[in-house]
């Protein structure tokens, strides 16, 4: 649990972004700190981060960093994962309200009742869960390694997959495995508009549709390629198409444009008719100012009950071990 009040608005800073970046650099050096940022962060935050990646890559970086302080430019469950793996380190989240709709869809009490209905099942939980859910889990997975994790188990093993129904059903459709799936979803990936995507496709002949497996089945059926956030980035770097309709959180477009500036990347729109792209409202709570405040004043530190932390570490370590064996370095 996080045992500090959110004081997000306690300071009124008049520093420019350029000044904030300089000050953040100074404090990082002084405190031996590292900034880990998810691909869904704002471009300016990705640009100052020491490492930018998806959930698996960020977990791997947290597990091996030599820094004393980890500032997580992401959401709370990611910072919790870093603390689970690095209990001796100071882990900061610049905004305690940076939660996750998918993680919130699976609470400890209901999940325990769900597990009791399906004894003798191996529990695979997506990394987008709280530490308490991870503590009830046999193996954690991410969208990058979910298929490999499932396939690493004996083919007759019964599986509980939580909490994302879209990812779970996608993996089940590929593997044909005996899987019971929790009914949760990401508020970003579950609201893409099929009609608008088809319209954009018709207006951009030759554009490929690429989608994250958290998307609804009707979007996945339409997609030319399905992959994790890092998978989508790798695909556009190797593929020969010139334009792409990207069905995931719009933050990844920054990295796509940086690595492939000659290509066109079109954010897939949500059902909301006023939006042209699909943003995670929680990811976008993080700002340069909040990172500066968090680092300078040691605000919003993640602290976990040691019993929960120790139990949650086991399935994460198991995931990292399987991932390494599968070639996810």
ABEGO torsion letter per residue (X at the ends): XBABBBAAAABBBABBAAAAAAAAAAAAAAAGBBBBBBAABBAAAAAABABBBBAAAAAAAAAABABABBBBBBBAAAAAAAAAABAABBBBBABAABBBAAAAABBAAAAAAAAAABBGBBBBBBABBBAAAAAABABBBBAAAAAAAAAABBAABBBBBOABAAAAAAAAAAAGBBBBBBBBBBAAAAABBAAAAAAAAAABBGBBBBBBAABBAAAAAABABBBBAAAAAAAAAABABABBBBBBBAAAAAAAAAABAABBBBBBBBABAABABBBBAAAAABBAAAAAAAAAAGBGBBBBBAAAAAAAAAAAAAAAAAAAAAGBX
